[in-house]
């Protein structure tokens, strides 16, 4: 495993556990919840109201910082 930084945790990847599994399409949900807060930085300003129906690609928030 290539180390990109000193120290830190480097767990084994264990990819062999799923290497023989096939991909499956997951059904999409009827509702999606997207939090607009992050652990650091300025809060996001919402561009849509709660409960508004939006399509993929619609701007829902702008960074205020």
PDB file of N, H, CA, C and O in Angstrom:
ATOM      1  N   UNK A   1       0.851  -1.186   0.000  1.00  0.00           N
ATOM      2  CA  UNK A   1       0.000   0.000   0.000  1.00  0.00           C
ATOM      3  C   UNK A   1       0.889   1.240   0.000  1.00  0.00           C
ATOM      4  O   UNK A   1       1.806   1.340   0.815  1.00  0.00           O
ATOM      5  N   UNK A   2       0.638   2.155  -0.875  1.00  0.00           N
ATOM      6  H   UNK A   2      -0.107   2.074  -1.537  1.00  0.00           H
ATOM      7  CA  UNK A   2       1.416   3.388  -0.956  1.00  0.00           C
ATOM      8  C   UNK A   2       0.967   4.338   0.152  1.00  0.00           C
ATOM      9  O   UNK A   2      -0.227   4.580   0.325  1.00  0.00           O
ATOM     10  N   UNK A   3       1.917   4.867   0.888  1.00  0.00           N
ATOM     11  H   UNK A   3       2.888   4.671   0.748  1.00  0.00           H
ATOM     12  CA  UNK A   3       1.613   5.815   1.957  1.00  0.00           C
ATOM     13  C   UNK A   3       1.670   7.228   1.398  1.00  0.00           C
ATOM     14  O   UNK A   3       2.683   7.627   0.823  1.00  0.00           O
ATOM     15  N   UNK A   4       0.613   7.975   1.556  1.00  0.00           N
ATOM     16  H   UNK A   4      -0.210   7.651   2.023  1.00  0.00           H
ATOM     17  CA  UNK A   4       0.568   9.339   1.045  1.00  0.00           C
ATOM     18  C   UNK A   4       0.862  10.357   2.128  1.00  0.00           C
ATOM     19  O   UNK A   4       1.061  11.535   1.831  1.00  0.00           O
ATOM     20  N   UNK A   5       0.894   9.923   3.383  1.00  0.00           N
ATOM     21  H   UNK A   5       0.733   8.966   3.624  1.00  0.00           H
ATOM     22  CA  UNK A   5       1.231  10.807   4.489  1.00  0.00           C
ATOM     23  C   UNK A   5       1.841   9.980   5.607  1.00  0.00           C
ATOM     24  O   UNK A   5       1.617   8.773   5.695  1.00  0.00           O
ATOM     25  N   UNK A   6       2.604  10.629   6.449  1.00  0.00           N
ATOM     26  H   UNK A   6       2.786  11.610   6.377  1.00  0.00           H
ATOM     27  CA  UNK A   6       3.247   9.925   7.549  1.00  0.00           C
ATOM     28  C   UNK A   6       2.238   9.658   8.658  1.00  0.00           C
ATOM     29  O   UNK A   6       1.296  10.423   8.867  1.00  0.00           O
ATOM     30  N   UNK A   7       2.458   8.572   9.351  1.00  0.00           N
ATOM     31  H   UNK A   7       3.223   7.951   9.181  1.00  0.00           H
ATOM     32  CA  UNK A   7       1.608   8.142  10.465  1.00  0.00           C
ATOM     33  C   UNK A   7       0.191   7.851   9.964  1.00  0.00           C
ATOM     34  O   UNK A   7       0.011   7.543   8.786  1.00  0.00           O
ATOM     35  N   UNK A   8      -0.785   7.940  10.809  1.00  0.00           N
ATOM     36  H   UNK A   8      -0.639   8.190  11.766  1.00  0.00           H
ATOM     37  CA  UNK A   8      -2.163   7.687  10.399  1.00  0.00           C
ATOM     38  C   UNK A   8      -2.499   6.211  10.408  1.00  0.00           C
ATOM     39  O   UNK A   8      -1.650   5.376  10.720  1.00  0.00           O
ATOM     40  N   UNK A   9      -3.720   5.894  10.069  1.00  0.00           N
ATOM     41  H   UNK A   9      -4.410   6.572   9.815  1.00  0.00           H
ATOM     42  CA  UNK A   9      -4.218   4.521  10.066  1.00  0.00           C
ATOM     43  C   UNK A   9      -4.290   4.034   8.621  1.00  0.00           C
ATOM     44  O   UNK A   9      -4.797   4.742   7.751  1.00  0.00           O
ATOM     45  N   UNK A  10      -3.789   2.841   8.367  1.00  0.00           N
ATOM     46  H   UNK A  10      -3.377   2.267   9.074  1.00  0.00           H
ATOM     47  CA  UNK A  10      -3.799   2.262   7.027  1.00  0.00           C
ATOM     48  C   UNK A  10      -4.380   0.847   7.093  1.00  0.00           C
ATOM     49  O   UNK A  10      -3.627  -0.125   7.044  1.00  0.00           O
ATOM     50  N   UNK A  11      -5.710   0.716   7.202  1.00  0.00           N
ATOM     51  H   UNK A  11      -6.322   1.506   7.241  1.00  0.00           H
ATOM     52  CA  UNK A  11      -6.307  -0.618   7.305  1.00  0.00           C
ATOM     53  C   UNK A  11      -6.190  -1.389   5.985  1.00  0.00           C
ATOM     54  O   UNK A  11      -6.074  -0.791   4.915  1.00  0.00           O
ATOM     55  N   UNK A  12      -6.221  -2.707   6.076  1.00  0.00           N
ATOM     56  H   UNK A  12      -6.315  -3.193   6.945  1.00  0.00           H
ATOM     57  CA  UNK A  12      -6.220  -3.543   4.879  1.00  0.00           C
ATOM     58  C   UNK A  12      -7.504  -3.277   4.098  1.00  0.00           C
ATOM     59  O   UNK A  12      -8.546  -2.985   4.685  1.00  0.00           O
ATOM     60  N   UNK A  13      -7.422  -3.381   2.766  1.00  0.00           N
ATOM     61  H   UNK A  13      -6.575  -3.618   2.290  1.00  0.00           H
ATOM     62  CA  UNK A  13      -8.583  -3.068   1.935  1.00  0.00           C
ATOM     63  C   UNK A  13      -9.605  -4.202   1.882  1.00  0.00           C
ATOM     64  O   UNK A  13     -10.804  -3.941   1.793  1.00  0.00           O
ATOM     65  N   UNK A  14      -9.154  -5.447   1.935  1.00  0.00           N
ATOM     66  H   UNK A  14      -8.180  -5.659   2.007  1.00  0.00           H
ATOM     67  CA  UNK A  14     -10.040  -6.626   1.931  1.00  0.00           C
ATOM     68  C   UNK A  14     -10.926  -6.698   0.688  1.00  0.00           C
ATOM     69  O   UNK A  14     -12.063  -7.164   0.772  1.00  0.00           O
ATOM     70  N   UNK A  15     -10.424  -6.246  -0.461  1.00  0.00           N
ATOM     71  H   UNK A  15      -9.500  -5.868  -0.529  1.00  0.00           H
ATOM     72  CA  UNK A  15     -11.217  -6.257  -1.687  1.00  0.00           C
ATOM     73  C   UNK A  15     -11.559  -7.664  -2.153  1.00  0.00           C
ATOM     74  O   UNK A  15     -12.527  -7.853  -2.890  1.00  0.00           O
ATOM     75  N   UNK A  16     -10.783  -8.647  -1.735  1.00  0.00           N
ATOM     76  H   UNK A  16      -9.996  -8.494  -1.137  1.00  0.00           H
ATOM     77  CA  UNK A  16     -11.049 -10.013  -2.165  1.00  0.00           C
ATOM     78  C   UNK A  16     -12.390 -10.531  -1.642  1.00  0.00           C
ATOM     79  O   UNK A  16     -12.922 -11.502  -2.179  1.00  0.00           O
ATOM     80  N   UNK A  17     -12.939  -9.906  -0.616  1.00  0.00           N
ATOM     81  H   UNK A  17     -12.507  -9.117  -0.179  1.00  0.00           H
ATOM     82  CA  UNK A  17     -14.226 -10.337  -0.068  1.00  0.00           C
ATOM     83  C   UNK A  17     -15.371 -10.104  -1.035  1.00  0.00           C
ATOM     84  O   UNK A  17     -16.384 -10.799  -0.965  1.00  0.00           O
ATOM     85  N   UNK A  18     -15.230  -9.129  -1.946  1.00  0.00           N
ATOM     86  H   UNK A  18     -14.407  -8.564  -2.003  1.00  0.00           H
ATOM     87  CA  UNK A  18     -16.309  -8.814  -2.885  1.00  0.00           C
ATOM     88  C   UNK A  18     -15.868  -8.887  -4.343  1.00  0.00           C
ATOM     89  O   UNK A  18     -16.623  -8.493  -5.232  1.00  0.00           O
ATOM     90  N   UNK A  19     -14.668  -9.379  -4.603  1.00  0.00           N
ATOM     91  H   UNK A  19     -14.055  -9.699  -3.881  1.00  0.00           H
ATOM     92  CA  UNK A  19     -14.151  -9.385  -5.978  1.00  0.00           C
ATOM     93  C   UNK A  19     -14.949 -10.289  -6.918  1.00  0.00           C
ATOM     94  O   UNK A  19     -14.899 -10.088  -8.132  1.00  0.00           O
ATOM     95  N   UNK A  20     -15.673 -11.265  -6.406  1.00  0.00           N
ATOM     96  H   UNK A  20     -15.713 -11.428  -5.421  1.00  0.00           H
ATOM     97  CA  UNK A  20     -16.471 -12.167  -7.254  1.00  0.00           C
ATOM     98  C   UNK A  20     -17.945 -11.775  -7.305  1.00  0.00           C
ATOM     99  O   UNK A  20     -18.746 -12.496  -7.900  1.00  0.00           O
ATOM    100  N   UNK A  21     -18.317 -10.662  -6.704  1.00  0.00           N
ATOM    101  H   UNK A  21     -17.666 -10.076  -6.221  1.00  0.00           H
ATOM    102  CA  UNK A  21     -19.713 -10.214  -6.684  1.00  0.00           C
ATOM    103  C   UNK A  21     -20.016  -9.361  -7.910  1.00  0.00           C
ATOM    104  O   UNK A  21     -19.154  -8.622  -8.385  1.00  0.00           O
ATOM    105  N   UNK A  22     -21.230  -9.462  -8.415  1.00  0.00           N
ATOM    106  H   UNK A  22     -21.930 -10.062  -8.029  1.00  0.00           H
ATOM    107  CA  UNK A  22     -21.631  -8.640  -9.554  1.00  0.00           C
ATOM    108  C   UNK A  22     -22.257  -7.338  -9.059  1.00  0.00           C
ATOM    109  O   UNK A  22     -22.701  -7.238  -7.915  1.00  0.00           O
ATOM    110  N   UNK A  23     -22.283  -6.346  -9.944  1.00  0.00           N
ATOM    111  H   UNK A  23     -21.923  -6.427 -10.874  1.00  0.00           H
ATOM    112  CA  UNK A  23     -22.914  -5.075  -9.619  1.00  0.00           C
ATOM    113  C   UNK A  23     -24.425  -5.221  -9.686  1.00  0.00           C
ATOM    114  O   UNK A  23     -24.941  -5.987 -10.500  1.00  0.00           O
ATOM    115  N   UNK A  24     -25.127  -4.503  -8.849  1.00  0.00           N
ATOM    116  H   UNK A  24     -24.708  -3.880  -8.188  1.00  0.00           H
ATOM    117  CA  UNK A  24     -26.584  -4.514  -8.870  1.00  0.00           C
ATOM    118  C   UNK A  24     -27.086  -3.085  -8.896  1.00  0.00           C
ATOM    119  O   UNK A  24     -26.535  -2.212  -8.225  1.00  0.00           O
ATOM    120  N   UNK A  25     -28.129  -2.846  -9.671  1.00  0.00           N
ATOM    121  H   UNK A  25     -28.577  -3.555 -10.217  1.00  0.00           H
ATOM    122  CA  UNK A  25     -28.747  -1.519  -9.702  1.00  0.00           C
ATOM    123  C   UNK A  25     -29.634  -1.384  -8.474  1.00  0.00           C
ATOM    124  O   UNK A  25     -30.474  -2.242  -8.203  1.00  0.00           O
ATOM    125  N   UNK A  26     -29.443  -0.314  -7.747  1.00  0.00           N
ATOM    126  H   UNK A  26     -28.761   0.383  -7.968  1.00  0.00           H
ATOM    127  CA  UNK A  26     -30.245  -0.075  -6.556  1.00  0.00           C
ATOM    128  C   UNK A  26     -31.450   0.783  -6.927  1.00  0.00           C
ATOM    129  O   UNK A  26     -31.315   1.718  -7.716  1.00  0.00           O
ATOM    130  N   UNK A  27     -32.616   0.485  -6.379  1.00  0.00           N
ATOM    131  H   UNK A  27     -32.725  -0.275  -5.739  1.00  0.00           H
ATOM    132  CA  UNK A  27     -33.786   1.310  -6.674  1.00  0.00           C
ATOM    133  C   UNK A  27     -33.617   2.698  -6.062  1.00  0.00           C
ATOM    134  O   UNK A  27     -33.034   2.853  -4.989  1.00  0.00           O
ATOM    135  N   UNK A  28     -34.133   3.692  -6.759  1.00  0.00           N
ATOM    136  H   UNK A  28     -34.607   3.566  -7.631  1.00  0.00           H
ATOM    137  CA  UNK A  28     -34.058   5.048  -6.221  1.00  0.00           C
ATOM    138  C   UNK A  28     -35.197   5.266  -5.242  1.00  0.00           C
ATOM    139  O   UNK A  28     -36.280   4.701  -5.396  1.00  0.00           O
ATOM    140  N   UNK A  29     -34.949   6.077  -4.251  1.00  0.00           N
ATOM    141  H   UNK A  29     -34.070   6.536  -4.126  1.00  0.00           H
ATOM    142  CA  UNK A  29     -35.971   6.368  -3.255  1.00  0.00           C
ATOM    143  C   UNK A  29     -36.932   7.431  -3.742  1.00  0.00           C
ATOM    144  O   UNK A  29     -36.630   8.161  -4.686  1.00  0.00           O
ATOM    145  N   UNK A  30     -38.075   7.522  -3.111  1.00  0.00           N
ATOM    146  H   UNK A  30     -38.320   6.929  -2.343  1.00  0.00           H
ATOM    147  CA  UNK A  30     -39.047   8.540  -3.499  1.00  0.00           C
ATOM    148  C   UNK A  30     -38.698   9.891  -2.900  1.00  0.00           C
ATOM    149  O   UNK A  30     -39.144  10.926  -3.395  1.00  0.00           O
ATOM    150  N   UNK A  31     -37.891   9.886  -1.820  1.00  0.00           N
ATOM    151  H   UNK A  31     -37.529   9.045  -1.418  1.00  0.00           H
ATOM    152  CA  UNK A  31     -37.454  11.126  -1.182  1.00  0.00           C
ATOM    153  C   UNK A  31     -35.964  11.044  -0.909  1.00  0.00           C
ATOM    154  O   UNK A  31     -35.425   9.976  -0.621  1.00  0.00           O
ATOM    155  N   UNK A  32     -35.311  12.192  -1.004  1.00  0.00           N
ATOM    156  H   UNK A  32     -35.749  13.060  -1.238  1.00  0.00           H
ATOM    157  CA  UNK A  32     -33.890  12.287  -0.697  1.00  0.00           C
ATOM    158  C   UNK A  32     -33.701  13.424   0.288  1.00  0.00           C
ATOM    159  O   UNK A  32     -34.262  14.504   0.107  1.00  0.00           O
ATOM    160  N   UNK A  33     -32.923  13.193   1.319  1.00  0.00           N
ATOM    161  H   UNK A  33     -32.467  12.315   1.467  1.00  0.00           H
ATOM    162  CA  UNK A  33     -32.617  14.225   2.300  1.00  0.00           C
ATOM    163  C   UNK A  33     -31.157  14.618   2.141  1.00  0.00           C
ATOM    164  O   UNK A  33     -30.268  13.776   2.270  1.00  0.00           O
ATOM    165  N   UNK A  34     -30.905  15.887   1.863  1.00  0.00           N
ATOM    166  H   UNK A  34     -31.626  16.571   1.759  1.00  0.00           H
ATOM    167  CA  UNK A  34     -29.544  16.374   1.655  1.00  0.00           C
ATOM    168  C   UNK A  34     -29.251  17.455   2.688  1.00  0.00           C
ATOM    169  O   UNK A  34     -29.782  18.562   2.592  1.00  0.00           O
ATOM    170  N   UNK A  35     -28.413  17.146   3.675  1.00  0.00           N
ATOM    171  H   UNK A  35     -27.982  16.247   3.753  1.00  0.00           H
ATOM    172  CA  UNK A  35     -28.078  18.168   4.666  1.00  0.00           C
ATOM    173  C   UNK A  35     -27.211  19.256   4.034  1.00  0.00           C
ATOM    174  O   UNK A  35     -26.329  18.956   3.229  1.00  0.00           O
ATOM    175  N   UNK A  36     -27.452  20.498   4.388  1.00  0.00           N
ATOM    176  H   UNK A  36     -28.168  20.742   5.042  1.00  0.00           H
ATOM    177  CA  UNK A  36     -26.703  21.617   3.834  1.00  0.00           C
ATOM    178  C   UNK A  36     -25.668  22.147   4.813  1.00  0.00           C
ATOM    179  O   UNK A  36     -25.126  23.233   4.610  1.00  0.00           O
ATOM    180  N   UNK A  37     -25.387  21.399   5.866  1.00  0.00           N
ATOM    181  H   UNK A  37     -25.828  20.517   6.031  1.00  0.00           H
ATOM    182  CA  UNK A  37     -24.384  21.819   6.835  1.00  0.00           C
ATOM    183  C   UNK A  37     -23.173  20.910   6.729  1.00  0.00           C
ATOM    184  O   UNK A  37     -23.293  19.740   6.366  1.00  0.00           O
ATOM    185  N   UNK A  38     -22.005  21.457   7.050  1.00  0.00           N
ATOM    186  H   UNK A  38     -21.908  22.407   7.345  1.00  0.00           H
ATOM    187  CA  UNK A  38     -20.774  20.694   7.079  1.00  0.00           C
ATOM    188  C   UNK A  38     -20.133  20.890   8.444  1.00  0.00           C
ATOM    189  O   UNK A  38     -20.543  21.757   9.216  1.00  0.00           O
ATOM    190  N   UNK A  39     -19.140  20.089   8.729  1.00  0.00           N
ATOM    191  H   UNK A  39     -18.807  19.385   8.101  1.00  0.00           H
ATOM    192  CA  UNK A  39     -18.514  20.179  10.047  1.00  0.00           C
ATOM    193  C   UNK A  39     -17.624  21.409  10.190  1.00  0.00           C
ATOM    194  O   UNK A  39     -17.347  21.836  11.311  1.00  0.00           O
ATOM    195  N   UNK A  40     -17.174  21.984   9.082  1.00  0.00           N
ATOM    196  H   UNK A  40     -17.400  21.637   8.172  1.00  0.00           H
ATOM    197  CA  UNK A  40     -16.364  23.205   9.150  1.00  0.00           C
ATOM    198  C   UNK A  40     -16.829  24.168   8.066  1.00  0.00           C
ATOM    199  O   UNK A  40     -17.521  23.766   7.130  1.00  0.00           O
ATOM    200  N   UNK A  41     -16.463  25.406   8.185  1.00  0.00           N
ATOM    201  H   UNK A  41     -15.901  25.733   8.944  1.00  0.00           H
ATOM    202  CA  UNK A  41     -16.764  26.381   7.145  1.00  0.00           C
ATOM    203  C   UNK A  41     -18.081  27.094   7.372  1.00  0.00           C
ATOM    204  O   UNK A  41     -18.826  26.805   8.308  1.00  0.00           O
ATOM    205  N   UNK A  42     -18.336  28.028   6.488  1.00  0.00           N
ATOM    206  H   UNK A  42     -17.730  28.263   5.728  1.00  0.00           H
ATOM    207  CA  UNK A  42     -19.562  28.819   6.564  1.00  0.00           C
ATOM    208  C   UNK A  42     -20.762  27.967   6.174  1.00  0.00           C
ATOM    209  O   UNK A  42     -20.632  27.058   5.354  1.00  0.00           O
ATOM    210  N   UNK A  43     -21.934  28.247   6.751  1.00  0.00           N
ATOM    211  H   UNK A  43     -22.040  28.986   7.417  1.00  0.00           H
ATOM    212  CA  UNK A  43     -23.125  27.468   6.403  1.00  0.00           C
ATOM    213  C   UNK A  43     -23.574  27.740   4.967  1.00  0.00           C
ATOM    214  O   UNK A  43     -23.283  28.792   4.399  1.00  0.00           O
ATOM    215  N   UNK A  44     -24.273  26.791   4.406  1.00  0.00           N
ATOM    216  H   UNK A  44     -24.510  25.936   4.867  1.00  0.00           H
ATOM    217  CA  UNK A  44     -24.825  26.916   3.057  1.00  0.00           C
ATOM    218  C   UNK A  44     -26.147  27.648   3.114  1.00  0.00           C
ATOM    219  O   UNK A  44     -26.948  27.413   4.019  1.00  0.00           O
ATOM    220  N   UNK A  45     -26.390  28.538   2.154  1.00  0.00           N
ATOM    221  H   UNK A  45     -25.740  28.729   1.419  1.00  0.00           H
ATOM    222  CA  UNK A  45     -27.661  29.250   2.059  1.00  0.00           C
ATOM    223  C   UNK A  45     -28.579  28.473   1.121  1.00  0.00           C
ATOM    224  O   UNK A  45     -28.243  28.296  -0.050  1.00  0.00           O
ATOM    225  N   UNK A  46     -29.734  28.004   1.607  1.00  0.00           N
ATOM    226  H   UNK A  46     -30.007  28.148   2.558  1.00  0.00           H
ATOM    227  CA  UNK A  46     -30.640  27.245   0.741  1.00  0.00           C
ATOM    228  C   UNK A  46     -31.200  28.105  -0.388  1.00  0.00           C
ATOM    229  O   UNK A  46     -31.488  29.286  -0.191  1.00  0.00           O
ATOM    230  N   UNK A  47     -31.354  27.509  -1.571  1.00  0.00           N
ATOM    231  H   UNK A  47     -31.120  26.550  -1.731  1.00  0.00           H
ATOM    232  CA  UNK A  47     -31.937  28.197  -2.726  1.00  0.00           C
ATOM    233  C   UNK A  47     -33.363  27.735  -2.993  1.00  0.00           C
ATOM    234  O   UNK A  47     -34.055  28.312  -3.832  1.00  0.00           O
ATOM    235  N   UNK A  48     -33.807  26.704  -2.289  1.00  0.00           N
ATOM    236  H   UNK A  48     -33.245  26.235  -1.608  1.00  0.00           H
ATOM    237  CA  UNK A  48     -35.167  26.185  -2.450  1.00  0.00           C
ATOM    238  C   UNK A  48     -35.800  26.058  -1.071  1.00  0.00           C
ATOM    239  O   UNK A  48     -35.092  25.986  -0.066  1.00  0.00           O
ATOM    240  N   UNK A  49     -37.101  26.030  -1.018  1.00  0.00           N
ATOM    241  H   UNK A  49     -37.676  26.088  -1.834  1.00  0.00           H
ATOM    242  CA  UNK A  49     -37.811  25.863   0.250  1.00  0.00           C
ATOM    243  C   UNK A  49     -37.926  24.384   0.601  1.00  0.00           C
ATOM    244  O   UNK A  49     -37.883  23.527  -0.281  1.00  0.00           O
ATOM    245  N   UNK A  50     -38.069  24.091   1.869  1.00  0.00           N
ATOM    246  H   UNK A  50     -38.104  24.787   2.586  1.00  0.00           H
ATOM    247  CA  UNK A  50     -38.261  22.717   2.323  1.00  0.00           C
ATOM    248  C   UNK A  50     -39.515  22.159   1.665  1.00  0.00           C
ATOM    249  O   UNK A  50     -40.554  22.819   1.631  1.00  0.00           O
ATOM    250  N   UNK A  51     -39.414  20.953   1.149  1.00  0.00           N
ATOM    251  H   UNK A  51     -38.570  20.417   1.177  1.00  0.00           H
ATOM    252  CA  UNK A  51     -40.554  20.301   0.522  1.00  0.00           C
ATOM    253  C   UNK A  51     -40.699  20.579  -0.967  1.00  0.00           C
ATOM    254  O   UNK A  51     -41.577  20.008  -1.614  1.00  0.00           O
ATOM    255  N   UNK A  52     -39.858  21.444  -1.526  1.00  0.00           N
ATOM    256  H   UNK A  52     -39.144  21.908  -1.001  1.00  0.00           H
ATOM    257  CA  UNK A  52     -39.921  21.758  -2.952  1.00  0.00           C
ATOM    258  C   UNK A  52     -39.432  20.559  -3.756  1.00  0.00           C
ATOM    259  O   UNK A  52     -38.417  19.952  -3.413  1.00  0.00           O
ATOM    260  N   UNK A  53     -40.143  20.219  -4.815  1.00  0.00           N
ATOM    261  H   UNK A  53     -40.967  20.712  -5.093  1.00  0.00           H
ATOM    262  CA  UNK A  53     -39.703  19.144  -5.703  1.00  0.00           C
ATOM    263  C   UNK A  53     -38.675  19.714  -6.659  1.00  0.00           C
ATOM    264  O   UNK A  53     -38.916  20.730  -7.310  1.00  0.00           O
ATOM    265  N   UNK A  54     -37.525  19.057  -6.740  1.00  0.00           N
ATOM    266  H   UNK A  54     -37.330  18.231  -6.211  1.00  0.00           H
ATOM    267  CA  UNK A  54     -36.457  19.495  -7.630  1.00  0.00           C
ATOM    268  C   UNK A  54     -36.026  18.328  -8.506  1.00  0.00           C
ATOM    269  O   UNK A  54     -36.239  17.166  -8.162  1.00  0.00           O
ATOM    270  N   UNK A  55     -35.424  18.648  -9.629  1.00  0.00           N
ATOM    271  H   UNK A  55     -35.251  19.593  -9.909  1.00  0.00           H
ATOM    272  CA  UNK A  55     -34.909  17.632 -10.536  1.00  0.00           C
ATOM    273  C   UNK A  55     -33.400  17.529 -10.341  1.00  0.00           C
ATOM    274  O   UNK A  55     -32.781  18.416  -9.754  1.00  0.00           O
ATOM    275  N   UNK A  56     -32.815  16.449 -10.835  1.00  0.00           N
ATOM    276  H   UNK A  56     -33.318  15.728 -11.313  1.00  0.00           H
ATOM    277  CA  UNK A  56     -31.369  16.271 -10.762  1.00  0.00           C
ATOM    278  C   UNK A  56     -30.692  17.448 -11.456  1.00  0.00           C
ATOM    279  O   UNK A  56     -31.079  17.847 -12.554  1.00  0.00           O
ATOM    280  N   UNK A  57     -29.683  17.990 -10.802  1.00  0.00           N
ATOM    281  H   UNK A  57     -29.368  17.666  -9.910  1.00  0.00           H
ATOM    282  CA  UNK A  57     -28.946  19.114 -11.373  1.00  0.00           C
ATOM    283  C   UNK A  57     -29.440  20.473 -10.923  1.00  0.00           C
ATOM    284  O   UNK A  57     -28.803  21.484 -11.217  1.00  0.00           O
ATOM    285  N   UNK A  58     -30.568  20.526 -10.213  1.00  0.00           N
ATOM    286  H   UNK A  58     -31.086  19.704  -9.974  1.00  0.00           H
ATOM    287  CA  UNK A  58     -31.104  21.784  -9.723  1.00  0.00           C
ATOM    288  C   UNK A  58     -30.249  22.306  -8.566  1.00  0.00           C
ATOM    289  O   UNK A  58     -29.915  21.549  -7.654  1.00  0.00           O
ATOM    290  N   UNK A  59     -29.896  23.589  -8.596  1.00  0.00           N
ATOM    291  H   UNK A  59     -30.168  24.204  -9.336  1.00  0.00           H
ATOM    292  CA  UNK A  59     -29.128  24.193  -7.521  1.00  0.00           C
ATOM    293  C   UNK A  59     -30.013  24.272  -6.280  1.00  0.00           C
ATOM    294  O   UNK A  59     -31.090  24.867  -6.322  1.00  0.00           O
ATOM    295  N   UNK A  60     -29.565  23.675  -5.175  1.00  0.00           N
ATOM    296  H   UNK A  60     -28.690  23.192  -5.141  1.00  0.00           H
ATOM    297  CA  UNK A  60     -30.363  23.683  -3.946  1.00  0.00           C
ATOM    298  C   UNK A  60     -29.743  24.526  -2.848  1.00  0.00           C
ATOM    299  O   UNK A  60     -30.411  24.840  -1.862  1.00  0.00           O
ATOM    300  N   UNK A  61     -28.456  24.905  -3.001  1.00  0.00           N
ATOM    301  H   UNK A  61     -27.914  24.650  -3.801  1.00  0.00           H
ATOM    302  CA  UNK A  61     -27.805  25.712  -1.988  1.00  0.00           C
ATOM    303  C   UNK A  61     -26.547  26.360  -2.525  1.00  0.00           C
ATOM    304  O   UNK A  61     -25.906  25.845  -3.441  1.00  0.00           O
ATOM    305  N   UNK A  62     -26.201  27.507  -1.937  1.00  0.00           N
ATOM    306  H   UNK A  62     -26.722  27.925  -1.193  1.00  0.00           H
ATOM    307  CA  UNK A  62     -24.983  28.222  -2.325  1.00  0.00           C
ATOM    308  C   UNK A  62     -24.107  28.411  -1.098  1.00  0.00           C
ATOM    309  O   UNK A  62     -24.597  28.681  -0.002  1.00  0.00           O
ATOM    310  N   UNK A  63     -22.806  28.265  -1.299  1.00  0.00           N
ATOM    311  H   UNK A  63     -22.407  28.046  -2.190  1.00  0.00           H
ATOM    312  CA  UNK A  63     -21.856  28.495  -0.212  1.00  0.00           C
ATOM    313  C   UNK A  63     -21.858  29.982   0.110  1.00  0.00           C
ATOM    314  O   UNK A  63     -21.803  30.821  -0.789  1.00  0.00           O
ATOM    315  N   UNK A  64     -21.923  30.302   1.393  1.00  0.00           N
ATOM    316  H   UNK A  64     -21.968  29.621   2.124  1.00  0.00           H
ATOM    317  CA  UNK A  64     -21.953  31.715   1.779  1.00  0.00           C
ATOM    318  C   UNK A  64     -20.581  32.221   2.207  1.00  0.00           C
ATOM    319  O   UNK A  64     -20.450  33.376   2.611  1.00  0.00           O
ATOM    320  N   UNK A  65     -19.578  31.391   2.126  1.00  0.00           N
ATOM    321  H   UNK A  65     -19.685  30.453   1.797  1.00  0.00           H
ATOM    322  CA  UNK A  65     -18.252  31.811   2.536  1.00  0.00           C
ATOM    323  C   UNK A  65     -17.208  31.433   1.535  1.00  0.00           C
ATOM    324  O   UNK A  65     -16.028  31.719   1.736  1.00  0.00           O
TER     325      UNK A  65
END
